[in-house]
Amino acid sequence: MADGAGSQHGWVLAPALCEWRAELAFVLGDTALRDELLREARRGYEEIGAAGHVARLMAGNAS
């Protein structure tokens, strides 16, 4: 994919990957890394306009 289309799809998946990494960090007991990765995921979702995911992450942090 010389036109860069493949890289765009990776960019869209990046926030979800941050969430998965955050879950793993939590399981491994690294809550500081978990929080950092969730913030990164939220920023990524904001950048791609995924308001529902942003709201879900914000609601999860409130509890």
N, C-alpha and C positions, 0 to 999 in steps of 0.2 A: 504494500500500500504506500506507494511513493508519494501520493498526494496528501498524506498526513491524516487521512480519515481515521485510521486505526488509533492514532494518538488521542484523538478527540474522545473516542469511546473509553479509553483508559482514564482520561480526565474525569469523565462522568462517574466512573466507578470508584474513584479515589475516596470520596467521603464514606462509602460503604466499607471499603477496606479499612479505613481508620476506625470505624465502629467495630469491625471484627477484631482488629488488633487491640482495641480498648477492652473488649470482652476477655480476650486472652490475658491481657495485663492484669485485669481484675482477678481472674482465676489464679494467676501466679502471685497475687498479693501486692502488686505494684499499683496502688490507688493513685499516686501522683501521675504516673504515666497514663493511666486510664483517663483521668480528668483532662490531661493535655490532648490526648487523642480524640476525645469526645468534642473538645473545643475546636480542634482541627476539622473534624467531620462536620460540625455545625457551620463553620466558615465555608467549607466546600459546598455544602448544600445551599447556603445563601448565594454563593457565586453562580450556581447553575439554576437558581430560582425554584428550588424544591421546598416551598414553604411548609408543606405538610411534614416533611422530615425535620425541618428546623423546629417546628412546634412540638413534635414528638420528643426530640432531644431536650428541649427546654422543659417540657412537662416532666420528663424523667429526672432532670436535675432538681426539680422543685420538691420531689418526694424524698 
